[in-house]
Amino acid sequence: MAFADTFKALSDPVRREILMMLRHGSLSAGEIAGQFDMTGATISYHLSILKKAELVRETKVKNYVYYGLNTSVVEEIMLWLSELKGGNEDDKEV
């Protein structure tokens, strides 16, 4: 995972909203698109950015593509942010 791709993906409010939708479970591209007032091509663009950042995984079932949250990448980001913050008292310098 490249943090640059991850932060680029997280920088857009539409992509953050898609991730929030996926926390409840996998959705098809059509189900995701139905929640926004934008073209299917625009939603596909946002999904491709999220896939490149490995924040979502895609699964093909017959004629449908389903997208799900990749929680391992989310956990890696959270761990890095926690380390950046200095979440452990033992890690703080005097």
C-alpha positions in Angstrom: 0.0 0.0 0.0 1.3 3.4 -0.9 0.2 6.1 1.6 0.1 8.7 -1.2 -2.6 6.8 -3.0 -4.5 6.2 0.2 -4.5 9.9 1.2 -5.4 10.9 -2.3 -8.4 8.6 -2.1 -9.4 9.9 1.3 -9.1 13.5 0.2 -12.4 13.5 -1.7 -15.7 13.7 0.2 -17.5 11.4 -2.4 -14.9 8.7 -1.9 -15.2 9.0 1.9 -19.0 8.7 1.6 -18.6 5.6 -0.5 -16.3 4.1 2.2 -18.9 4.9 4.9 -21.5 3.1 2.8 -19.3 0.1 2.5 -18.8 -0.3 6.2 -22.2 -1.9 6.3 -21.3 -4.5 3.7 -20.6 -5.0 0.0 -22.6 -3.1 -2.6 -22.8 -3.2 -6.4 -21.6 -0.3 -8.4 -25.3 0.4 -9.3 -26.3 0.5 -5.6 -23.4 2.9 -4.9 -24.3 5.1 -7.9 -27.9 5.2 -6.9 -26.9 7.2 -3.8 -25.3 10.0 -5.7 -26.5 12.6 -8.3 -23.6 11.9 -10.8 -22.9 9.8 -13.8 -22.0 6.1 -13.6 -18.6 7.1 -15.2 -17.9 9.5 -12.4 -18.7 6.8 -9.8 -16.5 4.3 -11.7 -13.7 6.9 -11.5 -14.1 7.2 -7.8 -14.2 3.5 -7.3 -11.0 3.1 -9.4 -9.2 5.5 -7.1 -10.4 3.6 -4.1 -9.3 0.3 -5.7 -5.8 1.7 -6.6 -5.4 2.7 -2.9 -6.6 -0.8 -2.0 -9.3 0.7 0.3 -11.9 -1.4 -1.5 -12.0 -4.9 -3.1 -14.1 -5.9 -6.0 -15.8 -9.2 -6.5 -17.5 -10.2 -9.7 -20.7 -12.2 -9.5 -22.3 -13.0 -12.8 -23.0 -9.6 -14.4 -22.4 -7.6 -11.3 -19.4 -6.1 -9.6 -19.6 -5.8 -5.8 -17.3 -3.5 -3.8 -16.4 -4.1 -0.2 -14.2 -2.3 2.3 -10.7 -3.6 2.7 -10.4 -3.4 6.5 -6.8 -4.5 6.6 -5.7 -1.3 4.8 -7.9 0.8 7.1 -6.3 -0.9 10.1 -2.9 -0.2 8.7 -3.7 3.5 8.3 -5.1 3.6 11.8 -2.0 2.0 13.2 0.2 4.5 11.4 -1.9 7.4 12.6 -1.8 6.1 16.2 2.0 5.8 16.0 2.2 9.3 14.5 0.2 10.7 17.4 2.3 8.9 19.9 -0.5 6.7 21.3 1.6 5.0 23.9 3.1 6.9 26.9 6.2 4.8 26.8 7.0 6.0 23.2 7.1 9.7 24.2 10.5 11.4 24.4 11.5 13.5 27.4 
